[in-house]
Amino acid sequence: DPLSRKSLFGEATGDFKLLRGITTRTVMSSAMQSTARDGNSAVKIFAPYSIYKGKAALSAGPCLPTFSKLESGGYRVERRGTIMLTFWPAIGERKYDWGKRQIFALSATEVGSLISLGSKDSCEFFHDPSMLSSQVRKSLSIKAHADGSGYFISLSVVNNILKTNDRFVVPVTTAEFSVMRTAFTFALPHIMGWDQYTNQLPHGANQSSPKAVHELQSSEWDR
């Protein structure tokens, strides 16, 4: 009945407006990146999963591996992919400073640790590109809430060159973490390059080089 449909549509619209007003905003989209062809140019598609909270925001997205060609004509992974986590601070109500962002690249093994966390588990990762001088140190901590309702994801970056010490803490609900777990599980074989391996043509068939999207920032030490 048209009247019933109109009523249901009005209720749905009201619910949507209510959801848009919630302070905690979660931007959800596909976890993987792909390329689209527009003439002769490749269009890059960025689809991060972002979580905005009162003091900081967090986004996650895959960085695909790069490949190098062997003398035999085959290809091997030159640099493995990662799941790049980006943190940036809040500077006001619903305002964030992207210029002060810090990033942390999760390896395949670290992704495995994250997606295997239970509701009361915690884990911590340390990254140091210069192990001897320790000029820049990063630590990522994921700690479960005491009541099992989610996690605190925090990043600490100590830069002895710039004399800075940045710390970001983003509380993540169970639902948000479930999205991260599912997306990371889906992305895992892709950042390892296994999707290219399993999709390759039979031996002797015409093969082209593996497709890989080069990120604007593919390493957490680029900045």
Residue, then its C-alpha position, 0 to 999 in steps of 0.5 A: d500500500p502506497l501510504s504504508r510505504k510512505s510511512l516506512f520511508g519517513e521512519a527510515t529517513g528519520d532514523f538515518k538523520l539520527l544516526r548522522g548526528i552521533t558523535t562517533r562516526t564510522v566511515m565504512s567502505s571496501a577494504m581493498q584498493s583497485t584500479a580503474r582505466d580511464g583512457n590511458s591513465a590509471v585511476k587510483i581508488f582509496a577506500p580506508y576504514s576510518i573511525y573518528k573519536g573525541k581525541a583522535a581518529l584512526s583509519a586503516g587501509p591495505c598497501l599492496p606488495t610490489f614485484s620485481k621481474l626475475e631473469s627467468g621471466g617470472y616475478r617475485v615479491e620485492r616488498r611485501g604489503t602491509i595494513m597501514l594504520t593512520f592516526w591524527p589528533a582532534i583539534g576541536e569538536r569534529k575537527y582533526d589535524w591531518g598534518k600531524r598524522q602518524i602511521f604504523a604499518l602492520s606486517a602480515t604476522e602482526v595482522g595475524s596477531l590482531i585478528s586472533l585477539g579475543s574479547k579480553d586479549s591484548c597485544e603490542f608491537f614495536h617498530d624501530p627503523s634504526m635499532l642502534s641509534s633509536q632515533v624514531r621509535k613507534s609502539l602500537s598497543i591494543k588493549a581490551h576494555a575491562d568489560g569486553s565491550g571493545y578495545f583501546i588502540s593507541l600509538s606512541v611515536v618518540n622522535n629524538i631528532l625532532k624532540t617530539n613525543d606523540r601519543f594517540v588513543v582511539p577507543v574502538t567498539t566491538a562492532e568497529f573491531s569486528v569490521m577491522r578483523t573481517a577486512f584485515t582477514f580479507a586483505l591478508p592474502h592480498i598484502m602477501g601477494w598470494d592473490q597474484y600467485t593463485n590467480q596466475l595463468p597455467h604454465g606456458a600461457n601468456q602472462s602479464s606482470p602482476k598488478a600492484v597499486h603504488e601508494l602515495q605513501s607505501s612505507e611508514w618511514d616515508r615521512 
